[in-house]
Amino acid sequence: MERMAYIKTISPLMAKGRTREVYKLSDKLTGIPMAGNIIRLFSLRSESMQRFIRNWELNMWIGDEPRATRELIASAVSRYNDCHY
């Protein structure tokens, strides 16, 4: 049986200071008060977490293409790369 790697994270409920602020930024951007695991991976380094969210914002939320089209492209690339995200 293959085991998944474990990476320590800080949950949004336990976050303090800058990490808590970045989680709130994520909530505001998505409209959903729940940070995905991909965002939590960066929680020990709030600057990296904010950069990741900003990059995601630029790629998925800003621009002329419909969001559904972007999600479809992202899903296809993830599948091609054998990545479940």
Backbone torsions as a table, in degrees:
resi	resn	phi	psi	omega
1	MET	NA	128.5	179.5
2	GLU	-82.9	137.5	-179.6
3	ARG	-104.9	144.3	175.8
4	MET	-80.8	149.2	175.8
5	ALA	-70.8	150.4	177.6
6	TYR	-112.3	129.8	177.4
7	ILE	-123.7	125.4	178.9
8	LYS	-65.3	136.7	177.9
9	THR	-135.9	167.5	174.2
10	ILE	-111.1	121.1	-179.5
11	SER	-71.1	155.7	177.4
12	PRO	-57.1	-34.1	-179.5
13	LEU	-70.5	-27.6	-178.6
14	MET	-97.8	-6.6	-175.8
15	ALA	-69.0	146.2	178.1
16	LYS	-134.0	161.9	174.0
17	GLY	58.3	-133.3	-175.2
18	ARG	-63.1	-37.3	179.4
19	THR	-62.5	-41.1	177.9
20	ARG	-63.1	-41.1	178.1
21	GLU	-62.0	-40.6	-179.2
22	VAL	-68.6	-39.2	174.6
23	TYR	-59.2	-41.2	178.2
24	LYS	-63.4	-37.7	175.9
25	LEU	-60.0	-43.2	178.0
26	SER	-61.6	-45.2	178.4
27	ASP	-59.4	-44.1	-179.0
28	LYS	-64.5	-42.4	-178.5
29	LEU	-64.7	-46.6	-175.2
30	THR	-86.8	-22.8	-175.6
31	GLY	79.3	7.6	-178.6
32	ILE	-122.8	122.6	-178.5
33	PRO	-80.4	52.4	-179.7
34	MET	-150.3	115.9	-179.9
35	ALA	-83.2	130.6	177.3
36	GLY	-69.6	161.1	-179.0
37	ASN	-59.4	-34.0	-179.0
38	ILE	-63.0	-33.1	177.2
39	ILE	-76.6	-39.7	-179.7
40	ARG	-61.3	-27.6	179.5
41	LEU	-56.8	-27.6	-177.6
42	PHE	-95.6	5.1	-170.0
43	SER	-65.1	-22.0	177.8
44	LEU	-76.9	-14.3	178.4
45	ARG	-131.1	90.3	-173.0
46	SER	-59.4	-31.7	178.8
47	GLU	-65.2	-42.6	177.9
48	SER	-66.8	-38.8	179.0
49	MET	-62.6	-42.2	179.3
50	GLN	-66.1	-41.0	178.0
51	ARG	-63.4	-41.1	178.0
52	PHE	-60.8	-45.7	-179.8
53	ILE	-64.0	-42.2	178.9
54	ARG	-62.9	-42.4	177.5
55	ASN	-63.0	-43.0	178.2
56	TRP	-62.1	-42.4	178.0
57	GLU	-59.3	-47.3	-178.7
58	LEU	-64.5	-36.8	-177.3
59	ASN	-82.3	-31.7	-171.9
60	MET	-110.9	-19.4	-171.7
61	TRP	-118.1	-21.1	-175.9
62	ILE	-109.4	134.8	177.8
63	GLY	131.8	-178.8	-173.8
64	ASP	-90.6	-26.0	-178.9
65	GLU	-68.2	140.7	177.6
66	PRO	-61.7	147.9	-178.4
67	ARG	-58.7	-38.5	-179.5
68	ALA	-59.5	-38.3	178.7
69	THR	-65.2	-43.8	179.5
70	ARG	-63.8	-41.8	178.6
71	GLU	-63.1	-39.8	178.8
72	LEU	-62.9	-44.9	178.7
73	ILE	-63.7	-44.9	179.3
74	ALA	-61.4	-40.4	178.7
75	SER	-64.7	-42.3	179.5
76	ALA	-63.5	-42.9	179.2
77	VAL	-65.1	-42.6	178.5
78	SER	-61.9	-42.7	178.9
79	ARG	-63.8	-44.5	179.1
80	TYR	-59.3	-37.5	-179.5
81	ASN	-88.0	5.1	-179.4
82	ASP	57.3	42.1	-179.8
83	CYS	-115.5	123.3	-177.5
84	HIS	-72.5	-9.2	174.9
85	TYR	-87.0	NA	NA
